[in-house]
Amino acid sequence: MITFSEAQLLAWLTPLFWPFLRALALLGSLPVFSQRAVPMRVKIGLAGFIALAAQPSLPAFAVVPLDTPAAFMAVAQQLLVGVTLGFAVRLVFAAVEMGGELIGLQMGLNFAGFFDPATASQGTASGRFFGTLVAFLFVLGNGHLMLIQALVRSFEVFPVGDTPFAFLHQLQPQRWGAEVFMLGLWIALPLVGMLLFVNLVLGVISRVAPQISVFSVGFPITVTVGLIGMLLTLPLMEQPFSTALLRLVEQFQ
């Protein structure tokens, strides 16, 4: 008869349990994988696969009995670290979408707002377009592999220990909100400047030739110039997105 003790069971489960919790929290807060279209069973399966595949690269964990307050604090730490890593990526996505919102505001497309059932929030056509584009850019640019690497390395930077919430003091995630405005303006500034110049030209035309109805002519011109500008500046969006994503993710490594 095969018998095993509680200490042996904990020694077997500990190397898988803590990475599984942190990976599950990451997948639950990640922009692409946290949508309602992704079933919970898929997230649990991916988290288990990541925890199993990362075993050779993970450091040794101290065995913590699961019926003690220390285990409760360790569970909270894994969940918070995973959610914070996903929150960092979500900030970069929100910054790109904010850039699209600013461009749509200057183009006049923000009048066509709609309710997005995937995110349960109000959105616009330009913001949704930039959000979808950055999701494809995230996958094609191996952003998911970068996050898995950061997740594995985070166990060396923020190990499972006696100070479970020390990483919050080190990361200072409340300061990351500036990244949204900085990156959003970085992406939207060329098009905003171009559309501002177009509006100035239309203002001069309305003063020189008042018989021209600027309100009927200006909207098609701004939309056309904005769409052409978006087409020309889309290849340049990869650099600010990759730079901001790498800057935030490197804090976990």
C-alpha atoms as one frame of an Amber mdcrd trajectory, in Angstrom:
protein
   0.000   0.000   0.000   1.358   3.373  -1.000   1.310   5.939   1.800   2.570
   9.510   2.003   2.563  12.148   4.692   1.260  15.703   4.667   4.799  17.060
   4.480   5.483  15.032   1.341   2.236  16.197  -0.239   3.104  19.827   0.480
   6.589  19.307  -0.950   5.027  18.014  -4.182   2.348  20.686  -4.488   4.332
  23.783  -3.434   6.444  24.125  -6.640   3.241  24.058  -8.718   0.765  25.857
  -6.478   2.406  29.269  -6.143   3.293  29.682  -9.869  -0.203  28.487 -10.781
  -1.842  31.174  -8.630   0.381  33.932  -9.977  -0.126  32.858 -13.599  -3.894
  32.577 -13.111  -4.041  36.092 -11.654  -2.008  37.367 -14.612  -4.297  35.731
 -17.182  -7.344  37.038 -15.333  -6.163  40.646 -15.629  -4.367  40.560 -18.981
  -6.152  42.639 -21.668  -6.335  39.957 -24.363  -7.011  36.920 -22.159  -9.291
  38.573 -19.582 -12.166  39.113 -22.003 -15.439  37.309 -21.513 -14.942  35.418
 -24.760 -12.077  33.440 -23.176 -13.559  30.683 -20.965 -12.334  30.259 -17.404
 -11.347  26.663 -18.148  -8.935  27.904 -20.802  -7.350  30.329 -18.336  -6.993
  27.625 -15.693  -5.482  25.224 -18.242  -3.001  27.832 -19.489  -2.027  28.769
 -15.930  -1.407  25.120 -15.076   0.609  24.606 -18.257   2.755  27.702 -17.553
   3.354  26.586 -13.957   4.378  23.108 -15.129   6.598  24.298 -17.992   8.386
  26.884 -15.836   9.545  24.381 -13.207  13.195  24.157 -14.400  13.568  27.954
 -14.224  11.881  28.563 -10.875  13.791  28.873  -7.590  13.147  26.586  -4.654
  10.120  27.477  -2.536   9.835  27.187   1.197   7.144  24.741   2.277   4.276
  26.692   3.861   1.401  24.750   5.491  -1.842  25.710   3.794  -3.803  25.953
   7.055  -1.743  28.795   8.543  -2.036  32.614   8.285   1.296  32.657   6.429
  -0.278  30.611   3.625  -3.165  33.074   3.369  -0.711  35.975   3.057   1.308
  34.058   0.454  -1.845  33.420  -1.616  -2.680  37.126  -1.457   0.852  37.959
  -2.564   0.689  35.701  -5.639  -2.665  37.131  -6.660  -1.500  40.724  -6.212
   1.757  40.203  -8.114  -0.074  38.585 -11.026  -2.776  41.259 -11.082  -0.145
  44.018 -10.902   1.733  42.548 -13.863  -1.488  42.357 -15.857  -2.368  45.887
 -14.736   0.940  47.166 -16.140   0.088  45.718 -19.559  -3.461  47.039 -19.342
  -2.083  50.546 -18.751  -0.136  50.372 -22.011  -3.268  49.241 -23.867  -5.276
  52.042 -22.254  -2.634  54.576 -23.298  -2.852  53.499 -26.943  -6.649  53.607
 -26.807  -6.445  57.071 -25.268  -4.313  58.170 -28.209  -7.035  56.874 -30.527
  -9.663  58.764 -28.513  -7.710  62.015 -28.872  -7.316  61.493 -32.612 -11.014
  60.703 -32.976 -11.873  63.829 -31.003  -9.921  66.000 -33.414 -11.384  64.200
 -36.424 -14.944  64.508 -35.164 -15.493  60.743 -34.949 -16.241  60.767 -31.227
 -19.846  61.619 -32.046 -20.230  57.996 -33.158 -19.880  56.427 -29.717 -21.137
  52.928 -28.948 -21.314  50.473 -26.065 -18.692  47.736 -26.197 -20.107  44.518
 -24.672 -16.663  42.880 -24.554 -15.299  45.452 -22.099 -18.665  46.713 -20.737
 -17.676  50.314 -21.407 -18.406  53.172 -23.780 -16.086  53.364 -26.763 -15.517
  55.121 -30.051 -14.549  53.895 -33.481 -10.997  55.278 -33.385 -10.301  54.069
 -29.844 -11.654  50.615 -30.658  -9.554  50.485 -33.822  -6.375  51.350 -31.941
  -7.261  48.862 -29.197  -7.733  46.037 -31.701  -4.563  47.002 -33.530  -2.466
  47.035 -30.363  -3.872  43.616 -29.398  -2.588  42.182 -32.693   0.698  44.035
 -32.184   1.017  42.576 -28.689   0.658  39.004 -29.956   2.762  39.442 -33.101
   5.507  41.205 -31.155   5.843  38.239 -28.754   4.453  40.264 -25.897   2.926
  37.143 -24.359   6.342  35.469 -24.276   7.794  38.577 -22.634   5.113  38.381
 -19.952   5.755  34.686 -19.288   9.453  35.455 -18.888   8.641  38.330 -16.534
   6.306  36.046 -14.586   9.031  33.445 -14.102  11.659  36.042 -13.190   9.276
  37.687 -10.734   9.725  34.745  -8.364  13.379  35.748  -8.037  12.650  39.464
  -7.591   9.546  38.995  -5.410   9.903  35.560  -3.803   7.300  33.858  -1.677
   8.446  34.917   1.776   7.708  36.547   5.080   7.143  40.026   3.566   4.393
  39.374   1.014   3.497  43.010   0.274   6.986  44.502   0.071   6.776  44.499
  -3.728   4.112  47.236  -3.624   6.571  49.601  -1.959   9.224  48.722  -4.528
   7.067  48.929  -7.649   4.926  51.940  -6.683   2.121  51.013  -9.134   0.115
  54.121  -8.210   2.650  56.177 -10.175   2.090  54.271 -13.399  -0.931  56.402
 -14.317   1.407  58.964 -15.860   2.308  56.368 -18.507  -1.245  56.517 -19.871
  -1.108  60.242 -20.597   2.527  60.276 -21.721   2.192  57.387 -24.178  -1.255
  58.491 -25.362  -0.012  61.974 -26.187   3.127  60.518 -27.760   1.019  58.491
 -30.187  -1.632  61.138 -30.874   0.574  64.237 -31.061   1.543  64.007 -34.787
  -2.062  63.592 -35.922  -3.381  66.156 -33.453  -0.851  68.679 -34.754  -1.782
  67.869 -38.355  -5.509  68.251 -37.697  -4.915  71.466 -35.754  -3.150  72.881
 -38.813  -6.091  71.797 -40.990  -8.527  73.562 -38.660  -6.407  76.720 -38.768
  -6.453  76.618 -42.570 -10.223  76.166 -42.555 -10.538  79.104 -40.181  -8.515
  81.311 -42.521 -10.640  80.193 -45.478 -13.833  81.053 -43.598 -12.512  84.570
 -42.991 -11.267  85.101 -46.554 -14.270  83.525 -48.327 -17.305  83.647 -46.024
 -19.552  82.310 -48.766 -17.894  78.908 -48.419 -19.747  76.860 -45.819 -16.886
  75.656 -43.663 -19.189  73.537 -41.481 -20.254  71.429 -44.455 -16.793  71.218
 -46.016 -14.661  71.035 -42.886 -15.927  67.712 -41.545 -15.136  65.650 -44.698
 -11.740  67.340 -44.940 -10.776  66.643 -41.326 -11.959  63.046 -41.553 -10.064
  62.480 -44.807  -6.876  64.071 -43.499  -7.212  62.135 -40.252  -7.633  58.793
 -42.010  -4.662  59.480 -44.276  -2.597  60.531 -41.260  -3.584  57.366 -39.383
  -2.547  55.281 -42.385   0.839  56.999 -42.504   1.559  56.906 -38.771   0.416
  53.348 -37.990   3.856  51.811 -38.745   5.381  54.237 -36.217   3.179  53.052
 -33.340   5.217  49.914 -32.659   8.176  51.735 -31.129   6.341  53.681 -28.382
   4.181  50.669 -27.544   7.158  48.297 -27.266   9.193  50.846 -25.293   6.446
  51.470 -22.739   5.638  47.775 -22.390   9.288  46.859 -21.889   9.792  49.668
 -19.359   6.924  48.477 -17.177   7.579  44.752 -17.500  11.284  45.131 -16.677
  10.361  46.154 -13.142   9.262  42.572 -12.485  12.575  41.172 -13.702
